[in-house]
Structures are given as C-alpha cells and as structure tokens.
Amino acid sequence: MNIISQDIIAQNEILSLTNQRAIFWAKENALILSDLHIGKTAHFRRHGIPLPNEILKKDLKRLKLLILHFKAEKLFVVGDLFHAESNIDVKTFKTWLKEFKTLEIVLVKGNHDRLTKQMVETFPFRIEKELEVQPFLFVHEPKMHHLKMFTISGHTHPGVWIKGKGKQRIKLPCYQVNANQIVLPAFSLFTGLNTKSKPKDAACYGFTDTAIFKL
C-alpha cells in the first residue's frame, strides 16, 4: 500500500491529506477519518446479499498501516464508525482493536452510529456529539452556514469527476476544502461517491493509489 500525502494549512495548522482516505494532524499526533461503516457488509449478508467479509478486513488493514506509518497516538472518527446493528463485523473490529490498546479513540457520533448501551460499554473509546480541539470543531455532517470555528466533517462521501481524452471521465474520492471547513472522503471502500454535494468555494483534492492532487 502506497501512503502519499499532501500538506495543507488550515487555521495555521499543518494537515496532511493522504491518498488513503484519512488526514494526519502532526501537532496532535492524530489520524482523522470518517465513515468506516463497520457492519455494513454483514448487514447486507443478513439480508441475503452475499458480500465477502474481506471488505472490512481490507479497510482495517489499511487503517492499521496508517497508524503504524504515522505512529499515531490518537484516532478521531467524525461519524459513522458503525453502520447498523451489532453483528459479526463488529466482533472483527473488537478483535482488531486489541492490537492498539494505547490508542486514544474519539468517535463523533454519526447518523448510522445507533449504539446500544451494551455496545458503548464494550468499546474503549469516548463518544461525543461534537469534538472541539482548538482550532477545529469535529462534527459528522458538514455545516453549510458560517461558523466561528473551522469544521472537519464527513457524511457526504465526496467524489469528483476527472476528465480525460474525448468523452472519457473517471470518478475519484476526494477531500473538499474551503476557508471554513474540510469534508473527508469515506474511509470505507464499500461506499458510493457523491459528486453533487460540495461546500461553497471548496477546492477538491482527488487521489488515486499513486497520487493526490488539487483540482
């Protein structure tokens, strides 16, 4: 797996956008990501759609390599860590977590994070409605109105079209960045790409397995 990054400045802070669907914030030694949707493939299997559980395992392997690459001590998840009810995928995630007993994890609750009290008690991380770590406010859904704080969010699974020769086009995941906020791509590979929702005046940073670039 190639980890390629591009640094940007937001609120005088250096943030490293990676081509692996996560941001590294060196000052806090934290990885920031959104929309892992743990349990989604198992949810589909439960309803008769034969999806392999290797999808989640690949996502978790990618996340492990990012943590090790950056030597991250914190993980900020801005919503939709989970997708549905507790299922076999959730058990897979619990096993994965045992490798990172010292990792500080904060989940900003998303619309899919419908956690039962029992689930909350079995996971070793904080759950917040919003998370403020100066100079940023971490929320799940992008704020379309002006806020006093710079927001970092997910939820919309942003994508962008890249034009090639003639009528050829390709759709890529991207980060959306403007003066007030960043919208992260979905971390899970098992998500669609939304090319219609974009904050005003946002630049898109698209990426592939070998590059990341501003559009």
Backbone as CSV, one residue per row, in Angstrom:
resi,resn,N_x,N_y,N_z,CA_x,CA_y,CA_z,C_x,C_y,C_z
1,MET,0.851,-1.201,0.000,0.000,0.000,0.000,0.883,1.247,0.000
2,ASN,0.652,2.136,-0.940,1.381,3.395,-1.001,0.650,4.451,-0.182
3,ILE,1.360,5.089,0.752,0.793,6.204,1.511,1.436,7.473,0.988
4,ILE,0.645,8.266,0.289,1.108,9.524,-0.295,0.318,10.645,0.347
5,SER,0.981,11.726,0.698,0.289,12.811,1.390,0.590,14.160,0.760
6,GLN,-0.307,15.083,1.001,-0.116,16.470,0.578,-0.509,17.365,1.745
7,ASP,0.416,18.210,2.166,0.156,19.097,3.297,-0.630,20.321,2.862
8,ILE,-1.592,20.698,3.705,-2.299,21.957,3.527,-2.248,22.705,4.853
9,ILE,-2.517,23.998,4.803,-2.570,24.824,6.009,-4.025,25.204,6.274
10,ALA,-4.501,24.902,7.463,-5.847,25.293,7.890,-5.746,25.865,9.296
11,GLN,-6.178,27.111,9.453,-6.099,27.784,10.758,-4.681,27.743,11.333
12,ASN,-3.712,27.929,10.439,-2.291,27.931,10.798,-1.787,26.576,11.294
13,GLU,-2.550,25.530,11.027,-2.147,24.178,11.380,-1.820,23.398,10.109
14,ILE,-0.805,22.538,10.185,-0.448,21.686,9.057,-1.249,20.389,9.142
15,LEU,-2.007,20.108,8.108,-2.764,18.868,7.999,-2.283,18.109,6.771
16,SER,-2.018,16.836,6.930,-1.545,16.010,5.814,-2.695,15.184,5.263
17,LEU,-3.159,15.549,4.058,-4.184,14.764,3.387,-3.510,13.555,2.759
18,THR,-4.051,12.377,2.957,-3.433,11.192,2.370,-4.320,10.590,1.285
19,ASN,-3.687,9.795,0.438,-4.434,9.080,-0.600,-5.080,7.813,-0.048
20,GLN,-5.056,7.656,1.276,-5.691,6.504,1.924,-6.902,6.926,2.754
21,ARG,-7.497,8.066,2.380,-8.792,8.484,2.924,-8.751,8.898,4.393
22,ALA,-7.643,9.431,4.830,-7.509,9.918,6.197,-6.533,11.085,6.221
23,ILE,-6.683,11.930,7.244,-5.807,13.081,7.459,-4.933,12.802,8.682
24,PHE,-3.666,13.225,8.606,-2.813,13.170,9.791,-2.534,14.585,10.265
25,TRP,-2.785,14.809,11.566,-2.540,16.099,12.210,-1.353,15.914,13.146
26,ALA,-0.188,16.352,12.703,1.047,16.055,13.432,1.059,16.683,14.823
27,LYS,0.532,17.879,14.973,0.565,18.557,16.269,-0.113,17.730,17.349
28,GLU,-1.209,17.067,17.001,-1.947,16.232,17.950,-1.573,14.761,17.833
29,ASN,-0.704,14.457,16.875,-0.334,13.070,16.576,-1.592,12.221,16.371
30,ALA,-2.507,12.771,15.566,-3.825,12.152,15.417,-4.154,11.881,13.955
31,LEU,-4.740,10.718,13.714,-5.360,10.423,12.423,-6.825,10.830,12.499
32,ILE,-7.316,11.404,11.414,-8.704,11.853,11.342,-9.359,11.170,10.150
33,LEU,-10.478,10.520,10.385,-11.176,9.841,9.291,-12.670,9.830,9.561
34,SER,-13.421,9.383,8.569,-14.881,9.358,8.686,-15.450,8.172,7.920
35,ASP,-16.623,7.738,8.329,-17.434,6.799,7.545,-16.726,5.479,7.250
36,LEU,-16.353,4.794,8.309,-15.795,3.442,8.151,-16.915,2.419,7.958
37,HIS,-18.074,2.691,8.507,-19.276,1.864,8.299,-19.056,0.381,8.636
38,ILE,-18.493,0.140,9.806,-18.304,-1.232,10.267,-19.668,-1.902,10.464
39,GLY,-19.812,-3.079,9.900,-21.074,-3.804,9.998,-21.924,-3.732,8.741
40,LYS,-21.511,-2.922,7.779,-22.320,-2.747,6.573,-22.375,-4.025,5.742
41,THR,-21.228,-4.662,5.537,-21.233,-5.873,4.702,-21.997,-7.002,5.387
42,ALA,-21.831,-7.130,6.712,-22.569,-8.168,7.443,-24.073,-7.883,7.423
43,HIS,-24.432,-6.613,7.469,-25.842,-6.217,7.386,-26.445,-6.650,6.044
44,PHE,-25.683,-6.458,4.965,-26.161,-6.868,3.649,-26.261,-8.387,3.558
45,ARG,-25.268,-9.084,4.132,-25.316,-10.547,4.097,-26.539,-11.070,4.849
46,ARG,-26.845,-10.422,5.961,-28.003,-10.843,6.760,-29.295,-10.711,5.967
47,HIS,-29.291,-9.797,4.991,-30.484,-9.585,4.168,-30.372,-10.253,2.798
48,GLY,-29.480,-11.263,2.712,-29.452,-12.120,1.521,-28.532,-11.699,0.409
49,ILE,-27.714,-10.655,0.628,-26.784,-10.209,-0.413,-25.393,-10.732,-0.062
50,PRO,-24.824,-11.636,-0.856,-23.590,-12.350,-0.494,-22.322,-11.520,-0.691
51,LEU,-22.043,-10.649,0.264,-20.827,-9.845,0.199,-19.743,-10.472,1.073
52,PRO,-18.495,-10.477,0.620,-17.408,-11.092,1.408,-17.031,-10.236,2.609
53,ASN,-16.656,-10.876,3.712,-16.214,-10.118,4.881,-14.798,-9.581,4.712
54,GLU,-14.152,-9.912,3.588,-12.809,-9.395,3.313,-12.829,-7.883,3.102
55,ILE,-13.986,-7.318,2.771,-14.079,-5.870,2.548,-13.684,-5.122,3.811
56,LEU,-14.270,-5.500,4.947,-13.926,-4.853,6.214,-12.481,-5.123,6.588
57,LYS,-12.014,-6.335,6.398,-10.645,-6.680,6.771,-9.633,-5.825,5.999
58,LYS,-9.928,-5.528,4.737,-9.043,-4.673,3.942,-9.036,-3.243,4.484
59,ASP,-10.217,-2.744,4.876,-10.294,-1.405,5.456,-9.490,-1.324,6.748
60,LEU,-9.627,-2.327,7.600,-8.918,-2.333,8.875,-7.412,-2.509,8.687
61,LYS,-7.016,-3.266,7.677,-5.594,-3.400,7.376,-5.023,-2.062,6.941
62,ARG,-5.767,-1.333,6.112,-5.341,-0.007,5.669,-5.195,0.931,6.856
63,LEU,-6.162,0.880,7.763,-6.113,1.749,8.932,-4.921,1.392,9.817
64,LYS,-4.655,0.125,9.990,-3.501,-0.305,10.782,-2.206,0.232,10.191
65,LEU,-2.051,0.130,8.886,-0.830,0.600,8.242,-0.667,2.115,8.381
66,LEU,-1.783,2.848,8.343,-1.727,4.298,8.545,-1.280,4.632,9.967
67,ILE,-1.842,3.939,10.947,-1.464,4.171,12.344,0.021,3.911,12.543
68,LEU,0.509,2.812,11.985,1.922,2.466,12.136,2.824,3.424,11.362
69,HIS,2.395,3.818,10.175,3.203,4.717,9.338,3.416,6.062,10.023
70,PHE,2.353,6.637,10.575,2.447,7.956,11.204,2.763,7.879,12.698
71,LYS,2.786,6.658,13.242,2.980,6.465,14.687,1.932,7.266,15.465
72,ALA,0.707,7.189,14.989,-0.390,7.962,15.579,-0.720,7.465,16.978
73,GLU,-1.025,8.405,17.852,-1.429,8.086,19.214,-2.919,8.320,19.440
74,LYS,-3.552,9.025,18.490,-4.971,9.344,18.614,-5.688,9.037,17.297
75,LEU,-6.966,8.741,17.412,-7.806,8.499,16.249,-9.113,9.242,16.453
76,PHE,-9.359,10.244,15.603,-10.615,10.986,15.645,-11.485,10.498,14.486
77,VAL,-12.628,9.921,14.810,-13.550,9.427,13.783,-14.755,10.353,13.768
78,VAL,-14.947,11.072,12.660,-16.025,12.059,12.613,-17.312,11.441,12.056
79,GLY,-17.733,10.390,12.697,-19.051,9.818,12.423,-19.076,8.588,11.563
80,ASP,-20.138,7.808,11.788,-20.416,6.566,11.056,-19.248,5.586,11.109
81,LEU,-18.730,5.425,12.304,-17.781,4.329,12.525,-18.491,3.001,12.301
82,PHE,-19.744,2.956,12.757,-20.564,1.762,12.573,-21.654,2.048,11.541
83,HIS,-22.267,0.975,11.066,-23.303,1.137,10.047,-24.681,0.700,10.520
84,ALA,-24.727,-0.375,11.293,-26.031,-0.928,11.651,-25.918,-1.588,13.023
85,GLU,-26.731,-2.616,13.222,-26.752,-3.311,14.496,-25.447,-4.085,14.725
86,SER,-25.260,-4.531,15.976,-24.093,-5.342,16.284,-24.151,-6.646,15.498
87,ASN,-23.050,-6.991,14.827,-23.007,-8.215,14.023,-21.574,-8.726,13.969
88,ILE,-21.322,-9.697,13.111,-20.015,-10.341,13.065,-18.904,-9.357,12.708
89,ASP,-19.210,-8.338,11.902,-18.202,-7.340,11.559,-17.766,-6.545,12.791
90,VAL,-18.704,-6.271,13.673,-18.384,-5.556,14.909,-17.439,-6.399,15.763
91,LYS,-17.658,-7.704,15.799,-16.759,-8.601,16.535,-15.364,-8.598,15.918
92,THR,-15.297,-8.541,14.588,-14.000,-8.449,13.904,-13.265,-7.177,14.323
93,PHE,-13.993,-6.085,14.416,-13.399,-4.801,14.828,-12.900,-4.872,16.269
94,LYS,-13.652,-5.504,17.156,-13.224,-5.645,18.547,-11.895,-6.397,18.635
95,THR,-11.766,-7.448,17.836,-10.518,-8.208,17.816,-9.373,-7.340,17.302
96,TRP,-9.639,-6.570,16.249,-8.630,-5.667,15.672,-8.157,-4.645,16.704
97,LEU,-9.073,-4.136,17.516,-8.735,-3.103,18.497,-7.716,-3.577,19.531
98,LYS,-7.659,-4.866,19.769,-6.751,-5.396,20.783,-5.286,-5.132,20.444
99,GLU,-5.005,-4.859,19.166,-3.635,-4.540,18.753,-3.237,-3.118,19.142
100,PHE,-4.216,-2.286,19.502,-3.958,-0.858,19.728,-4.526,-0.416,21.077
101,LYS,-4.048,-1.052,22.123,-4.585,-0.800,23.462,-4.271,0.601,23.983
102,THR,-3.216,1.224,23.476,-2.855,2.565,23.953,-3.376,3.673,23.038
103,LEU,-4.040,3.304,21.954,-4.553,4.297,21.009,-5.772,5.001,21.605
104,GLU,-5.714,6.321,21.664,-6.850,7.105,22.156,-7.829,7.327,20.998
105,ILE,-9.052,6.838,21.156,-10.046,6.932,20.089,-11.225,7.782,20.560
106,VAL,-11.609,8.732,19.721,-12.803,9.538,19.982,-13.734,9.401,18.782
107,LEU,-14.950,9.011,19.028,-15.971,8.918,17.981,-16.943,10.072,18.118
108,VAL,-17.018,10.890,17.068,-18.082,11.895,16.970,-19.279,11.184,16.338
109,LYS,-20.335,11.062,17.072,-21.443,10.204,16.672,-22.088,10.659,15.367
110,GLY,-22.247,9.706,14.439,-22.886,9.978,13.158,-24.289,9.407,13.108
111,ASN,-24.972,9.638,11.993,-26.365,9.202,11.875,-26.515,7.684,11.852
112,HIS,-25.459,6.957,11.480,-25.526,5.497,11.482,-25.041,4.878,12.802
113,ASP,-24.479,5.692,13.665,-23.926,5.168,14.917,-25.026,5.009,15.968
114,ARG,-25.923,4.070,15.707,-27.026,3.818,16.643,-26.572,2.767,17.645
115,LEU,-25.814,3.210,18.622,-25.158,2.306,19.544,-26.045,2.009,20.751
116,THR,-26.168,0.744,21.074,-26.869,0.361,22.290,-25.949,0.616,23.489
117,LYS,-26.559,0.676,24.668,-25.770,0.881,25.881,-24.734,-0.225,26.035
118,GLN,-25.103,-1.437,25.687,-24.194,-2.577,25.800,-22.996,-2.417,24.865
119,MET,-23.237,-1.935,23.635,-22.138,-1.715,22.700,-21.200,-0.632,23.208
120,VAL,-21.777,0.444,23.736,-20.958,1.550,24.228,-20.033,1.072,25.342
121,GLU,-20.560,0.250,26.212,-19.782,-0.216,27.365,-18.667,-1.179,26.984
122,THR,-18.780,-1.791,25.811,-17.772,-2.786,25.420,-16.643,-2.206,24.571
123,PHE,-16.741,-0.919,24.202,-15.688,-0.307,23.393,-14.898,0.711,24.208
124,PRO,-13.567,0.682,24.101,-12.712,1.545,24.918,-12.471,2.915,24.312
125,PHE,-13.534,3.633,23.957,-13.313,4.968,23.416,-14.438,5.910,23.815
126,ARG,-14.134,7.195,23.702,-15.113,8.239,24.018,-16.062,8.423,22.850
127,ILE,-17.290,8.792,23.173,-18.284,9.107,22.156,-18.820,10.509,22.452
128,GLU,-18.741,11.382,21.468,-19.163,12.771,21.631,-20.117,13.170,20.509
129,LYS,-20.975,14.142,20.787,-21.831,14.704,19.745,-21.003,15.590,18.825
130,GLU,-20.113,16.379,19.421,-19.151,17.202,18.707,-17.851,17.167,19.498
131,LEU,-16.742,17.413,18.815,-15.450,17.421,19.488,-14.715,18.698,19.117
132,GLU,-14.336,19.452,20.128,-13.578,20.679,19.905,-12.142,20.466,20.352
133,VAL,-11.228,20.558,19.402,-9.793,20.548,19.689,-9.229,21.746,18.941
134,GLN,-8.946,22.784,19.658,-8.551,24.043,19.024,-7.438,23.831,17.994
135,PRO,-7.615,24.448,16.807,-8.639,25.420,16.408,-9.790,24.799,15.592
136,PHE,-10.036,23.487,15.776,-11.014,22.802,14.931,-12.210,22.308,15.734
137,LEU,-13.337,22.220,15.028,-14.548,21.593,15.561,-14.839,20.381,14.684
138,PHE,-14.862,19.211,15.295,-15.118,17.967,14.572,-16.600,17.614,14.709
139,VAL,-17.275,17.479,13.571,-18.704,17.158,13.529,-18.904,16.110,12.436
140,HIS,-20.061,15.461,12.445,-20.288,14.456,11.407,-20.750,15.080,10.098
141,GLU,-21.785,15.895,10.167,-22.356,16.463,8.943,-21.765,17.837,8.664
142,PRO,-21.413,18.115,7.401,-20.871,19.438,7.057,-21.840,20.548,7.419
143,LYS,-21.277,21.661,7.878,-22.077,22.845,8.208,-22.123,23.759,6.991
144,MET,-23.322,24.004,6.498,-23.450,24.825,5.300,-23.534,26.316,5.628
145,HIS,-23.763,26.634,6.896,-23.772,28.038,7.280,-22.454,28.376,7.966
146,HIS,-22.138,29.651,8.035,-20.849,30.077,8.578,-20.781,29.809,10.072
147,LEU,-19.656,29.250,10.508,-19.413,29.039,11.925,-18.165,29.809,12.343
148,LYS,-18.059,30.081,13.626,-16.883,30.775,14.121,-15.660,29.870,14.109
149,MET,-15.894,28.539,14.174,-14.779,27.602,14.179,-14.691,26.852,12.859
150,PHE,-13.492,26.505,12.485,-13.245,25.702,11.298,-13.699,24.271,11.584
151,THR,-14.553,23.703,10.725,-15.093,22.373,10.984,-14.437,21.314,10.095
152,ILE,-14.333,20.122,10.651,-13.863,18.952,9.915,-14.943,17.888,10.049
153,SER,-15.431,17.392,8.908,-16.596,16.501,8.928,-16.477,15.444,7.832
154,GLY,-17.517,14.623,7.724,-17.594,13.593,6.698,-19.002,13.521,6.149
155,HIS,-19.615,12.344,6.217,-21.036,12.120,5.964,-21.428,12.050,4.495
156,THR,-20.919,12.959,3.654,-21.423,13.054,2.280,-20.695,12.148,1.289
157,HIS,-19.578,11.523,1.704,-18.804,10.630,0.824,-18.397,11.337,-0.473
158,PRO,-17.690,12.463,-0.397,-17.440,13.275,-1.596,-16.602,12.578,-2.663
159,GLY,-16.970,12.858,-3.909,-16.225,12.381,-5.063,-16.146,13.481,-6.101
160,VAL,-15.280,13.289,-7.091,-15.107,14.299,-8.124,-14.851,13.602,-9.457
161,TRP,-15.373,14.193,-10.536,-15.137,13.673,-11.880,-13.849,14.252,-12.450
162,ILE,-13.029,13.400,-13.054,-11.810,13.820,-13.743,-12.003,13.561,-15.234
163,LYS,-11.785,14.582,-16.038,-11.963,14.454,-17.488,-10.688,13.949,-18.137
164,GLY,-10.848,13.015,-19.054,-9.728,12.510,-19.825,-9.856,12.932,-21.280
165,LYS,-9.263,12.165,-22.160,-9.348,12.482,-23.572,-10.755,12.224,-24.093
166,GLY,-11.201,13.103,-24.966,-12.519,12.935,-25.563,-13.615,12.981,-24.509
167,LYS,-14.436,11.964,-24.503,-15.541,11.913,-23.550,-15.221,11.046,-22.332
168,GLN,-13.982,10.627,-22.218,-13.614,9.764,-21.104,-13.611,10.539,-19.784
169,ARG,-14.187,9.910,-18.759,-14.197,10.513,-17.421,-14.011,9.406,-16.384
170,ILE,-13.437,9.785,-15.249,-13.289,8.847,-14.141,-13.704,9.553,-12.858
171,LYS,-14.355,8.824,-11.980,-14.814,9.391,-10.717,-13.889,8.942,-9.588
172,LEU,-13.378,9.911,-8.815,-12.437,9.619,-7.743,-12.958,10.157,-6.412
173,PRO,-12.587,9.516,-5.303,-12.886,10.110,-3.997,-12.053,11.367,-3.809
174,CYS,-12.498,12.244,-2.924,-11.765,13.495,-2.741,-12.021,14.096,-1.367
175,TYR,-11.147,15.029,-1.006,-11.366,15.929,0.123,-11.927,17.230,-0.445
176,GLN,-12.859,17.849,0.268,-13.385,19.154,-0.119,-12.928,20.169,0.922
177,VAL,-12.225,21.220,0.467,-11.581,22.164,1.384,-11.930,23.588,0.983
178,ASN,-12.443,24.366,1.944,-12.580,25.805,1.722,-12.078,26.550,2.959
179,ALA,-12.369,27.821,3.054,-11.824,28.637,4.136,-12.411,28.303,5.496
180,ASN,-13.532,27.575,5.510,-14.234,27.317,6.760,-14.279,25.859,7.177
181,GLN,-13.974,24.942,6.245,-14.174,23.537,6.601,-13.449,22.581,5.655
182,ILE,-13.337,21.338,6.124,-12.874,20.213,5.317,-13.923,19.119,5.423
183,VAL,-14.290,18.545,4.277,-15.152,17.369,4.253,-14.301,16.195,3.794
184,LEU,-14.254,15.150,4.621,-13.414,13.997,4.325,-14.112,12.999,3.416
185,PRO,-13.328,12.261,2.639,-13.904,11.130,1.899,-14.270,10.015,2.873
186,ALA,-15.163,9.132,2.462,-15.474,7.962,3.279,-14.236,7.072,3.352
187,PHE,-13.907,6.605,4.555,-12.742,5.737,4.692,-13.003,4.360,4.092
188,SER,-14.213,3.846,4.265,-14.531,2.528,3.735,-14.530,2.547,2.211
189,LEU,-13.972,1.499,1.639,-14.000,1.358,0.180,-15.379,0.930,-0.306
190,PHE,-16.216,0.449,0.605,-17.554,-0.027,0.249,-18.575,1.088,0.435
191,THR,-18.362,2.189,-0.278,-19.267,3.340,-0.256,-19.327,3.943,-1.654
192,GLY,-20.422,4.622,-1.931,-20.535,5.332,-3.196,-19.802,6.665,-3.130
193,LEU,-19.748,7.358,-4.268,-19.108,8.659,-4.342,-20.136,9.705,-4.743
194,ASN,-20.263,10.739,-3.943,-21.236,11.795,-4.163,-20.544,12.982,-4.837
195,THR,-20.854,13.211,-6.102,-20.224,14.313,-6.845,-21.114,15.553,-6.911
196,LYS,-22.263,15.521,-6.250,-23.223,16.624,-6.366,-23.215,17.567,-5.172
197,SER,-22.751,17.098,-4.030,-22.767,17.912,-2.820,-21.373,18.453,-2.552
198,LYS,-21.249,19.805,-2.550,-19.946,20.410,-2.298,-20.144,21.763,-1.619
199,PRO,-19.406,22.014,-0.524,-19.494,23.328,0.121,-19.090,24.448,-0.840
200,LYS,-19.616,25.622,-0.608,-19.334,26.770,-1.463,-17.847,27.081,-1.486
201,ASP,-17.339,27.337,-2.681,-15.941,27.734,-2.902,-14.925,26.657,-2.496
202,ALA,-15.369,25.416,-2.399,-14.454,24.354,-1.971,-13.577,23.883,-3.126
203,ALA,-12.302,23.670,-2.826,-11.392,23.006,-3.753,-11.434,21.513,-3.470
204,CYS,-11.293,20.718,-4.512,-11.295,19.269,-4.357,-9.861,18.741,-4.476
205,TYR,-9.497,17.871,-3.547,-8.222,17.163,-3.615,-8.542,15.701,-3.911
206,GLY,-8.422,15.334,-5.182,-8.689,13.968,-5.587,-7.445,13.112,-5.404
207,PHE,-7.634,11.806,-5.407,-6.475,10.934,-5.216,-6.706,9.566,-5.835
208,THR,-5.583,8.912,-6.086,-5.552,7.542,-6.591,-4.604,6.739,-5.695
209,ASP,-4.282,5.535,-6.093,-3.333,4.720,-5.324,-1.918,5.277,-5.380
210,THR,-1.655,6.141,-6.363,-0.280,6.612,-6.555,-0.116,8.124,-6.476
211,ALA,-1.191,8.886,-6.248,-1.072,10.332,-6.271,-2.225,10.994,-5.541
212,ILE,-1.988,12.260,-5.114,-3.028,13.117,-4.592,-2.802,14.498,-5.193
213,PHE,-3.863,15.163,-5.610,-3.696,16.394,-6.369,-4.909,17.302,-6.201
214,LYS,-4.641,18.607,-6.244,-5.691,19.618,-6.136,-6.307,19.865,-7.501
215,LEU,-7.630,19.980,-7.542,-8.344,20.191,-8.804,-8.966,21.582,-8.825
